Amino acid sequence: MDNKTDDSLIIEKEARTANPFSNEPEQVVVADIKVPFISLMWFMVKAIIAAIPAMVIATAILVFMFVAGLSFLDGLLGTNVMQNINGMR
């Protein structure tokens, strides 16, 4: 499409099917998305704030898996690693 407009989203359609009820996918190329800089920055700030609880949960899961694996190996090998770790306090 040579005619560019000032819409917030400009979509160029490469192919159209004659039947609107067809199951064949329609090819679409997104040429431009206009987003104000402040809106983009606010979205990034919210994404960073949302990532903090996710990182806390992921860290808790990893620590649990590490301790469970260490306990399993301790019981399997009989090395008393968990007793040595508790004795360090």
FENUR-V215000 format. One record per residue. N is the residue number from 0. BURIAL is 1 if it has 9 or more other ideal C-beta (glycine too) atoms within 8 Angstrom, else 0. Layout:
N_BURIAL + N_BURIAL
//
This chain:
0_0 + 1_0 + 2_0 + 3_0 + 4_0 + 5_0 + 6_0 + 7_0 + 8_0 + 9_1 + 10_0 + 11_0 + 12_1 + 13_0 + 14_0 + 15_0 + 16_0 + 17_0 + 18_0 + 19_0 + 20_0 + 21_0 + 22_0 + 23_0 + 24_0 + 25_0 + 26_0 + 27_0 + 28_0 + 29_0 + 30_0 + 31_0 + 32_0 + 33_0 + 34_0 + 35_0 + 36_0 + 37_0 + 38_0 + 39_1 + 40_0 + 41_0 + 42_0 + 43_0 + 44_0 + 45_0 + 46_0 + 47_0 + 48_0 + 49_0 + 50_0 + 51_0 + 52_0 + 53_0 + 54_0 + 55_0 + 56_0 + 57_0 + 58_0 + 59_0 + 60_0 + 61_0 + 62_0 + 63_0 + 64_0 + 65_0 + 66_0 + 67_0 + 68_0 + 69_1 + 70_1 + 71_0 + 72_1 + 73_1 + 74_0 + 75_0 + 76_0 + 77_0 + 78_0 + 79_0 + 80_1 + 81_1 + 82_0 + 83_0 + 84_0 + 85_0 + 86_0 + 87_0 + 88_0
//
